[in-house]
Amino acid sequence: MFDLIIKGGDVVFRDGVRRCDVGVKDEKITCIAEHIEDEAKETVDATGQYVMPGMVDTHVHISEPGRTEWEGFETGSKSLAAGGTTSYVEMPLNALPATTNTDALDLKLEAAPGQNYVDYGFYGGLIPGNVDDLKGLSDAGVLAFKCFISTCGSDIPGDFTNVDDYTLYKGMQKLAELDQILCIHAENPTVTDKLTEELVEAGKTTAMDYVESRPVFTEVEAVQRALLFAKETGCKLHLVHISTSEAVQAILKARAEGVNVTVESCPHYFAMTAEDVEEIGAYAKCMPPLRKKADQAKLWDELMAGNIDWLTSDHSPCTEDLKQGNVFEAWGGISGAQNNVDLMFDLAVKQRGLPVNRFVDLIATTPSERFNLPNKGEIAISKDADIILVDPNQSYTVKREDLYYKNKHSAYEGRKIDCRVTKTIVRGNVVFDLEKGIVGEPIGKLMSAK
């Protein structure tokens, strides 16, 4: 007897879509057939819906411990589940202390069990002064490392800080030895900080002024520097939340020259433009910033051409008061975990004709392979039964009261999305159902490189 059978859906495989049934036993996919006639403890009718692997979101900020009032594991993982994510990797900031040594990692490992509705793993951080801590973090099972070539952090003890070039170089050398991936937020901090200072002093604090404070070339220059260091050290590199075609092209050139590098972008760079921030306000502030319409059009060309490896949410929540004031003063981060799959399916598949199996590559298959998660990211025999149902014919409007975030604000509030995640299944367990909401108790397990 199967634990679960998903019947009659359009199942998305690596090579295309087929209408068939999927059988689950002991948390694994154990049967894929045109019709499964055996009995099951639970049967799901997926008629008229796509059946695809759940999103593997490798860029999520959960602020527990230390800033749990921003977002905790429980609320964050509920939001991910409701949005079609079945596993995520948690960034080393914005918790306090940041995950830059094994003591800080232990705090995460203690806080997470029993709170997560989806599977989870952790990053380690690279900051000035902690190169000697990288091996301990690697040995403890972090899935990758993260650093900032961009001003970040605060004066609070234990907060995350950006790297200088020497730290970047020495850190890359060490991570190459450890065969670890370094993920980089790339923006030239000297230029962006000075431009910000000049604009604020001149009283130029509109949303478009904010975009002008972080011009395209500041992303491209930092990306090129990271690529040069990676070529020199042999470090595996991943560039996060890239917002410009020019940066993507630099990455492709380096890859052709032998650099081991991948690139991600995020739904908000495709769903909104700099011009939209004037209306939406600071809820749409992020770093790098949303780009102007012409720049966004070029980024779309890169995505449709297959030049962006995968998509992440960069879910970066905060309390509502931190989104007040002008756009320069407000916290820079978008709460996006609950609207990744449906929003991008609408924009890329329905509106622009991206093949559905390529969409699955972007949200699940490619990130799971890059992060060495062999049981995730694909509907295939013996894989974890991490499955979502997506109805391409449902529409809904994003409403604050439907959000699971600890702080229920979103740049997408009031937006109509012509697609809907109707069910999220983690290792064969239904954790979200459109009619019932979040289902059952937190069953998320740690994904570790150990």
GIPE-V25221 format. One record per pair of residues at least 12 apart in sequence whose C-alpha atoms are under 10 Angstrom apart, sorted by the first residue. I is the first residue (numbers start at 0). J is the second residue. If there is no record, write none. Layout:
i j
I J
I J
//
This chain:
i j
0 22
0 23
0 24
0 37
0 38
0 39
0 40
1 21
1 22
1 23
1 24
1 25
1 28
1 29
1 30
1 35
1 37
1 38
1 39
1 40
1 41
1 42
2 22
2 23
2 24
2 25
2 26
2 27
2 38
2 39
2 40
2 41
2 42
2 427
2 428
3 21
3 22
3 23
3 24
3 25
3 26
3 27
3 28
3 38
3 39
3 40
3 41
3 42
3 43
3 384
3 427
3 428
3 429
4 20
4 21
4 22
4 23
4 24
4 28
4 30
4 31
4 35
4 36
4 37
4 38
4 39
4 40
4 41
4 42
4 43
4 44
4 45
4 427
5 19
5 20
5 21
5 22
5 23
5 31
5 35
5 39
5 41
5 42
5 43
5 44
5 45
5 46
5 50
5 386
5 388
6 18
6 19
6 20
6 21
6 22
6 32
6 33
6 34
6 35
6 42
6 43
6 44
6 45
6 46
6 50
7 19
7 20
7 21
7 33
7 34
7 35
7 43
7 44
7 45
7 46
7 47
7 48
7 49
7 50
8 20
8 21
8 43
8 44
8 45
8 46
8 47
8 48
8 49
8 50
8 51
8 388
8 389
9 45
9 46
9 47
9 48
9 49
9 50
9 51
9 388
9 389
10 31
10 45
10 48
10 49
10 50
10 51
10 52
10 356
10 378
10 386
10 388
11 49
11 50
11 51
11 52
11 355
11 356
11 357
11 358
11 359
11 377
11 378
12 50
12 51
12 52
12 355
12 356
12 357
12 359
12 360
12 364
12 377
12 378
12 379
13 355
13 356
13 357
13 359
13 360
13 364
13 377
13 378
13 379
14 355
14 356
14 357
15 354
15 355
15 356
15 357
16 49
16 50
16 51
16 354
16 355
16 356
17 32
17 33
17 49
17 50
18 32
18 33
18 34
18 45
18 46
18 47
18 48
18 49
18 50
19 31
19 32
19 33
19 34
19 35
19 45
19 46
19 50
20 32
20 33
20 34
20 35
20 36
20 43
20 44
20 45
20 50
21 33
21 34
21 35
21 43
21 50
21 378
21 379
21 380
21 384
21 386
22 34
22 35
22 37
22 38
22 39
22 42
22 380
22 384
22 427
23 39
23 41
23 380
23 381
23 382
23 383
23 384
23 426
23 427
23 428
24 39
24 40
24 381
24 383
24 384
24 426
24 427
25 383
25 384
25 426
25 427
25 428
26 381
26 382
26 383
26 384
26 385
26 424
26 425
26 426
26 427
26 428
27 374
27 378
27 379
27 380
27 381
27 382
27 383
27 384
27 385
27 425
27 426
27 427
28 378
28 379
28 380
28 381
28 382
28 383
28 384
28 385
28 386
28 426
28 427
29 379
29 380
29 381
29 382
29 383
29 384
30 379
30 380
30 381
31 378
31 379
31 380
43 388
43 422
44 388
45 388
45 389
45 390
45 421
45 422
46 388
46 390
47 388
47 389
47 390
47 391
47 392
48 387
48 388
48 389
48 390
48 391
48 392
48 393
48 419
48 420
48 421
49 355
49 387
49 388
49 389
49 390
49 391
49 420
50 378
50 386
50 387
50 388
50 389
50 390
50 422
51 83
51 355
51 356
51 358
51 359
51 363
51 376
51 377
51 378
51 385
51 386
51 387
51 388
51 389
52 83
52 84
52 85
52 359
52 360
52 362
52 363
52 364
52 375
52 376
52 377
52 378
52 379
52 382
52 383
52 384
52 385
52 386
52 387
52 388
52 423
52 424
52 425
53 80
53 82
53 83
53 84
53 85
53 86
53 340
53 359
53 362
53 363
53 364
53 375
53 376
53 377
53 378
53 384
53 385
53 386
53 387
53 388
53 422
53 423
53 424
53 425
54 79
54 80
54 82
54 83
54 84
54 85
54 86
54 87
54 310
54 311
54 339
54 340
54 359
54 360
54 361
54 362
54 363
54 364
54 366
54 367
54 375
54 376
54 377
54 385
54 386
54 387
54 423
55 79
55 83
55 84
55 85
55 86
55 87
55 88
55 118
55 119
55 309
55 310
55 311
55 359
55 361
55 362
55 363
55 364
55 365
55 366
55 367
55 370
55 372
55 375
55 376
55 385
56 79
56 83
56 84
56 85
56 86
56 87
56 88
56 89
56 119
56 309
56 310
56 311
56 312
56 313
56 314
56 336
56 339
56 362
56 363
56 366
56 367
57 86
57 87
57 88
57 89
57 90
57 119
57 120
57 121
57 122
57 142
57 143
57 239
57 263
57 309
57 310
57 311
57 312
57 313
57 362
57 363
57 366
57 367
57 370
58 87
58 88
58 89
58 90
58 122
58 182
58 239
58 240
58 263
58 265
58 310
58 311
58 312
58 313
58 314
58 315
58 336
59 75
59 76
59 79
59 87
59 88
59 89
59 90
59 91
59 92
59 121
59 311
59 312
59 313
59 314
59 315
59 316
59 334
59 335
59 336
60 72
60 75
60 87
60 88
60 89
60 90
60 91
60 92
60 93
60 94
60 312
60 313
60 314
60 315
60 316
60 317
60 332
60 334
60 336
61 73
61 74
61 75
61 76
61 88
61 89
61 90
61 91
61 92
61 93
61 94
61 107
61 314
61 315
61 316
61 317
62 75
62 89
62 90
62 91
62 92
62 93
62 94
62 95
62 96
62 97
62 107
62 315
62 316
62 317
63 75
63 92
63 93
63 94
63 95
63 96
63 97
63 106
63 107
63 110
63 111
64 93
64 94
64 95
64 96
64 97
64 103
64 106
64 107
64 109
64 110
64 111
65 93
65 94
65 95
65 96
65 97
65 157
65 158
66 92
66 93
66 94
66 95
66 96
66 317
66 318
67 93
67 94
67 95
67 317
67 318
67 405
68 316
68 317
68 318
68 405
68 406
69 93
69 94
69 315
69 316
69 317
69 318
69 319
69 321
69 404
69 405
69 406
70 93
70 94
70 314
70 315
70 316
70 317
70 318
70 334
70 404
70 405
70 406
71 94
71 110
71 111
71 114
71 115
71 316
71 404
71 405
72 89
72 107
72 110
72 111
72 112
72 113
72 114
72 115
72 116
72 117
72 119
72 405
73 111
73 112
73 113
73 114
73 115
73 116
73 117
73 403
73 404
73 405
73 441
74 114
74 115
74 116
74 402
74 403
74 404
74 405
74 406
75 114
75 115
75 116
75 117
75 314
75 316
75 334
75 336
75 337
75 403
75 404
75 405
76 114
76 115
76 116
76 117
76 118
76 119
76 336
76 337
76 403
76 404
76 441
76 443
77 114
77 115
77 116
77 117
77 336
77 337
77 402
77 403
77 404
77 405
77 430
77 431
77 436
77 437
77 438
77 441
78 116
78 117
78 334
78 335
78 336
78 337
78 338
78 401
78 402
78 403
78 404
78 405
78 431
78 437
79 115
79 116
79 117
79 312
79 314
79 335
79 336
79 337
79 338
79 339
79 403
79 404
79 423
79 431
80 115
80 116
80 117
80 118
80 336
80 337
80 387
80 403
80 420
80 422
80 423
80 424
80 425
80 429
80 430
80 431
80 432
80 436
80 437
80 438
81 116
81 336
81 337
81 338
81 401
81 402
81 403
81 419
81 420
81 421
81 422
81 423
81 430
81 431
81 432
81 433
81 436
81 437
82 335
82 336
82 337
82 338
82 339
82 340
82 341
82 342
82 387
82 402
82 403
82 419
82 420
82 421
82 422
82 423
82 431
83 117
83 336
83 337
83 338
83 339
83 340
83 341
83 362
83 385
83 386
83 387
83 388
83 389
83 419
83 420
83 421
83 422
83 423
83 424
83 425
83 431
84 116
84 117
84 118
84 312
84 336
84 337
84 338
84 339
84 340
84 362
84 363
84 385
84 386
84 387
84 420
84 423
84 424
84 425
85 116
85 117
85 118
85 119
85 363
85 375
85 376
85 384
85 385
85 386
85 387
85 423
85 424
85 425
85 426
85 430
85 443
86 115
86 116
86 117
86 118
86 119
86 120
86 363
86 367
86 375
86 376
86 385
86 425
86 443
86 444
86 445
86 446
87 117
87 118
87 119
87 120
87 121
87 311
87 312
87 367
87 445
87 446
88 118
88 119
88 120
88 121
88 122
88 141
88 142
88 143
88 370
88 445
88 446
89 107
89 119
89 120
89 121
89 122
89 123
89 141
89 142
89 143
89 313
89 314
90 120
90 121
90 122
90 123
90 124
90 143
90 144
90 145
90 146
90 182
90 313
90 314
90 315
91 103
91 104
91 107
91 121
91 122
91 123
91 124
91 125
91 144
91 145
91 146
91 158
91 159
92 122
92 123
92 124
92 145
92 146
92 151
92 152
92 158
92 159
92 160
92 315
93 152
93 158
93 159
93 315
93 316
93 317
94 107
94 157
94 158
94 159
95 155
95 156
95 157
95 158
95 159
96 155
96 156
96 157
96 158
96 159
97 123
97 124
97 126
97 152
97 156
97 157
97 158
97 159
97 160
98 121
98 122
98 123
98 124
98 125
98 136
98 141
98 144
98 145
98 157
98 158
98 159
99 122
99 123
99 124
99 125
99 126
99 128
99 129
99 130
99 132
99 133
99 135
99 136
99 144
99 145
99 157
99 158
99 159
100 123
100 124
100 125
100 129
100 130
100 131
100 132
100 133
100 134
100 135
100 136
100 137
100 139
101 123
101 132
101 133
101 134
101 135
101 136
101 137
101 138
101 139
101 141
102 135
102 136
103 123
103 136
103 157
104 121
104 122
104 123
104 136
104 139
104 140
104 141
105 136
105 139
107 120
107 121
108 120
108 121
108 445
111 443
111 444
111 445
112 441
112 442
112 443
112 444
112 445
113 440
113 441
113 442
113 443
113 444
114 440
114 441
114 442
114 443
114 444
115 440
115 441
115 442
115 443
115 444
115 445
116 424
116 425
116 428
116 429
116 430
116 431
116 437
116 438
116 439
116 440
116 441
116 442
116 443
116 444
117 385
117 423
117 424
117 425
117 426
117 428
117 430
117 441
117 442
117 443
117 444
117 445
118 385
118 425
118 426
118 441
118 442
118 443
118 444
118 445
118 446
119 443
119 444
119 445
119 446
119 447
120 140
120 141
120 142
120 143
120 444
120 445
120 446
120 447
120 448
121 136
121 140
121 141
121 142
121 143
121 144
121 445
121 446
121 447
121 448
122 136
122 137
122 140
122 141
122 142
122 143
122 144
122 145
122 181
122 182
123 135
123 136
123 137
123 139
123 140
123 141
123 142
123 143
123 144
123 145
123 146
123 181
124 136
124 141
124 143
124 144
124 145
124 146
124 147
124 159
124 160
124 161
124 181
124 182
125 144
125 145
125 146
125 147
125 159
125 160
125 161
125 162
125 166
125 167
125 170
125 171
125 174
125 181
125 182
125 183
126 145
126 146
126 147
126 159
126 160
126 161
126 162
126 163
126 166
126 167
126 170
127 146
127 159
127 160
127 161
127 162
127 163
127 164
127 165
127 166
127 167
127 169
127 170
128 162
128 166
128 170
129 166
129 170
130 166
130 167
130 169
130 170
130 171
130 172
130 173
130 174
131 169
131 170
131 173
133 170
133 173
133 174
133 177
133 179
134 173
134 174
134 176
134 177
134 179
137 174
137 177
137 178
137 179
137 447
137 448
137 449
138 177
138 448
138 449
139 447
139 448
139 449
140 445
140 446
140 447
140 448
140 449
141 179
141 446
141 447
141 448
141 449
142 179
142 180
142 370
142 371
142 372
142 446
142 447
142 448
142 449
143 174
143 178
143 179
143 180
143 181
143 182
143 235
143 236
143 237
143 370
143 371
143 448
144 170
144 174
144 179
144 180
144 181
144 182
144 183
144 236
144 237
145 180
145 181
145 182
145 183
145 184
145 236
145 237
145 238
145 239
146 159
146 160
146 161
146 162
146 166
146 167
146 170
146 181
146 182
146 183
146 184
146 185
147 159
147 160
147 161
147 162
147 163
147 167
147 182
147 183
147 184
147 185
147 186
147 187
147 188
147 221
148 160
148 161
148 162
148 163
148 164
148 167
148 183
148 184
148 185
148 186
148 187
148 188
148 189
148 218
148 221
148 222
148 224
148 225
149 161
149 162
149 163
149 183
149 184
149 185
149 186
149 187
149 188
149 189
149 190
149 191
149 192
149 217
149 218
149 221
149 286
149 287
150 162
150 184
150 185
150 186
150 187
150 188
150 189
150 191
150 192
151 188
161 184
161 188
164 224
164 225
164 228
167 181
167 183
167 225
167 228
167 229
168 225
168 227
168 228
168 229
168 231
168 232
168 234
169 228
169 232
170 232
170 234
171 225
171 228
171 229
171 231
171 232
171 233
171 234
171 235
171 236
172 228
172 229
172 231
172 232
172 233
172 234
173 232
173 234
174 232
174 233
174 234
174 235
174 236
175 229
175 232
175 233
175 234
175 235
175 236
176 232
176 233
176 234
177 234
178 233
178 234
178 235
179 234
179 235
179 236
179 370
180 234
180 235
180 236
180 237
180 259
180 260
180 261
180 369
180 370
181 229
181 234
181 235
181 236
181 237
181 238
181 260
182 235
182 236
182 237
182 238
182 239
182 260
182 261
182 262
183 221
183 222
183 225
183 236
183 237
183 238
183 239
183 240
183 241
183 262
184 218
184 221
184 222
184 225
184 237
184 238
184 239
184 240
184 241
184 286
184 287
185 217
185 218
185 219
185 220
185 221
185 222
185 223
185 224
185 225
185 238
185 239
185 240
185 241
185 246
185 286
185 287
186 213
186 214
186 215
186 216
186 217
186 218
186 219
186 220
186 221
186 222
186 241
186 286
186 287
187 213
187 214
187 216
187 217
187 218
187 219
187 220
187 221
187 222
187 224
188 213
188 217
188 218
188 221
189 217
190 212
190 213
190 214
190 216
190 217
191 209
191 211
191 212
191 213
191 214
191 217
191 218
192 212
192 213
193 212
194 208
194 209
194 211
194 212
194 213
194 214
195 208
195 209
195 210
195 211
195 212
195 213
195 327
196 212
196 327
197 212
198 211
198 212
198 327
199 212
199 327
199 328
203 327
204 324
204 325
204 326
204 327
204 328
205 276
205 277
205 280
205 325
205 326
205 327
206 273
206 274
206 275
206 276
206 277
206 278
206 279
206 280
206 281
206 283
206 284
206 288
206 289
206 325
206 326
206 327
207 273
207 274
207 275
207 276
207 277
207 288
207 289
207 290
207 291
207 326
208 273
208 326
208 327
209 273
209 276
209 284
209 285
209 288
209 289
209 325
209 326
209 327
210 273
210 274
210 276
210 284
210 285
210 286
210 287
210 288
210 289
210 290
210 291
210 326
210 327
211 273
211 288
211 290
212 288
212 327
213 286
213 287
213 288
213 289
213 290
214 287
214 288
214 290
215 242
215 243
215 244
215 245
215 246
215 287
215 288
215 290
215 294
216 243
216 245
216 246
217 246
217 287
218 241
218 242
218 243
218 245
218 246
218 287
219 241
219 242
219 243
219 244
219 245
219 246
219 247
219 248
219 249
219 250
220 245
220 246
220 249
221 246
222 238
222 241
222 245
222 246
222 247
222 249
222 250
223 246
223 249
223 250
223 253
225 237
225 238
225 250
226 238
226 249
226 250
226 252
226 253
226 254
226 258
226 259
226 260
227 253
227 258
228 258
229 253
229 258
229 259
229 260
230 253
230 254
230 256
230 257
230 258
230 259
230 260
231 258
232 258
233 257
233 258
233 259
234 258
234 259
234 260
235 258
235 259
235 260
235 261
236 258
236 259
236 260
236 261
236 262
237 250
237 259
237 260
237 261
237 262
237 263
237 308
237 369
238 250
238 260
238 261
238 262
238 263
238 264
239 261
239 262
239 263
239 264
239 265
239 309
239 310
239 311
239 313
240 262
240 263
240 264
240 265
240 266
240 267
240 268
240 286
240 287
240 309
240 310
240 311
240 312
240 313
241 262
241 263
241 264
241 265
241 268
241 286
241 287
241 298
241 307
242 263
242 264
242 265
242 267
242 268
242 269
242 286
242 287
242 288
242 289
242 290
242 294
242 295
242 297
242 298
243 264
243 268
243 287
243 289
243 290
243 294
243 295
243 296
243 297
243 298
243 299
243 301
244 294
244 295
244 296
244 297
244 298
244 299
244 300
244 301
244 302
244 306
244 307
245 294
245 297
245 298
245 301
246 262
246 298
247 261
247 262
247 263
247 264
247 298
247 301
247 302
247 306
247 307
248 301
248 306
248 307
250 262
250 306
250 307
251 306
251 307
260 308
261 306
261 307
261 308
261 309
261 365
261 366
261 369
262 306
262 307
262 308
262 309
262 310
263 302
263 306
263 307
263 308
263 309
263 310
263 311
263 312
263 361
263 366
264 298
264 302
264 307
264 308
264 309
264 310
264 311
264 312
264 313
264 361
265 309
265 310
265 311
265 312
265 313
265 314
265 335
265 339
265 343
266 310
266 311
266 312
266 313
266 335
266 338
266 339
266 340
266 342
266 343
266 344
266 346
266 347
267 283
267 285
267 288
267 289
267 311
267 312
267 313
267 333
267 334
267 335
267 338
267 339
267 342
267 343
267 410
267 411
268 285
268 287
268 288
268 289
268 290
268 291
268 294
268 295
268 298
268 299
269 289
269 290
269 292
269 295
269 296
269 298
269 299
269 302
269 342
269 343
269 346
269 347
270 289
270 295
270 342
270 343
270 346
270 347
270 411
271 283
271 289
271 290
271 291
271 292
271 295
271 410
271 411
272 288
272 289
272 290
272 291
272 292
272 293
272 294
272 295
272 296
273 288
273 289
273 290
273 291
273 292
273 294
273 295
274 289
274 290
274 291
274 292
275 289
275 290
275 291
275 292
275 410
276 288
276 289
276 290
276 326
276 410
277 326
279 409
279 410
279 411
279 412
280 322
280 323
280 324
280 325
280 326
280 329
280 410
281 321
281 322
281 323
281 324
281 325
281 326
281 327
281 328
281 329
281 330
281 331
281 332
281 333
281 410
282 316
282 319
282 321
282 322
282 323
282 326
282 329
282 330
282 331
282 332
282 333
282 334
282 408
282 409
282 410
282 411
282 412
283 322
283 326
283 331
283 332
283 333
283 334
283 409
283 410
283 411
284 322
284 326
284 327
284 329
284 330
284 331
284 332
284 333
284 410
285 313
285 315
285 326
285 329
285 330
285 331
285 332
285 333
285 334
286 330
286 331
286 332
286 333
287 331
287 332
288 331
288 332
299 347
299 351
302 347
302 353
302 361
303 347
303 348
303 351
303 352
303 353
303 354
303 357
303 358
304 353
305 353
305 357
305 361
307 361
308 360
308 361
308 362
308 364
308 365
308 366
308 369
309 357
309 358
309 359
309 360
309 361
309 362
309 363
309 364
309 365
309 366
309 367
310 339
310 340
310 343
310 358
310 360
310 361
310 362
310 363
310 365
310 366
311 335
311 336
311 339
311 340
311 361
311 362
311 363
311 366
312 333
312 334
312 335
312 336
312 337
312 338
312 339
312 340
312 362
313 332
313 333
313 334
313 335
313 336
313 339
314 332
314 333
314 334
314 335
314 336
314 337
314 339
315 330
315 331
315 332
315 333
315 334
315 335
315 336
316 330
316 331
316 332
316 333
316 334
316 335
316 336
316 404
316 405
316 406
316 407
316 408
316 409
317 330
317 331
317 332
317 333
317 334
317 404
317 405
317 406
317 407
317 408
318 330
318 405
318 406
318 407
318 408
319 406
319 407
319 408
322 408
332 410
333 408
333 409
333 410
333 411
334 404
334 406
334 407
334 408
334 409
334 410
334 411
335 404
335 408
335 409
335 410
335 411
336 402
336 403
336 404
336 409
337 397
337 401
337 402
337 403
337 404
337 409
337 420
338 397
338 402
338 409
338 411
338 416
338 419
338 420
339 362
339 420
340 358
340 359
340 362
340 387
340 389
340 418
340 419
340 420
341 389
341 390
341 391
341 394
341 416
341 417
341 418
341 419
341 420
341 421
342 411
342 414
342 415
342 416
342 417
342 418
342 419
342 420
343 358
343 362
343 416
343 418
344 358
344 359
344 389
344 391
344 416
344 417
344 418
344 419
345 391
345 394
345 416
345 417
345 418
345 419
346 416
346 417
346 418
348 391
349 391
349 417
349 418
350 417
359 376
359 377
360 376
360 377
361 376
362 376
363 375
363 376
363 377
364 376
364 377
364 378
365 377
370 448
371 447
371 448
372 446
372 447
372 448
374 426
375 426
382 426
383 425
383 426
383 427
384 424
384 425
384 426
384 427
384 428
385 423
385 424
385 425
385 426
385 427
385 428
385 429
386 422
386 423
386 424
386 425
386 426
386 427
386 428
386 429
387 420
387 421
387 422
387 423
387 424
387 425
387 429
387 431
387 432
388 419
388 420
388 421
388 422
388 423
388 424
388 432
389 418
389 419
389 420
389 421
389 422
389 423
390 417
390 418
390 419
390 420
390 421
390 422
391 417
391 418
391 419
391 420
392 417
392 418
392 419
393 416
393 417
393 418
393 419
393 420
393 421
394 415
394 416
394 417
394 418
394 419
395 413
395 414
395 415
395 416
395 417
395 418
395 419
396 411
396 412
396 413
396 414
396 415
396 416
396 417
397 409
397 410
397 411
397 412
397 413
397 414
397 415
397 416
398 411
398 412
398 413
398 414
398 415
399 411
399 412
399 413
400 412
401 436
403 436
403 437
419 433
420 432
420 433
421 433
421 434
421 436
422 434
422 435
422 436
422 437
423 437
423 438
425 442
425 443
425 444
426 442
426 443
426 444
428 442
429 442
430 442
430 443
//
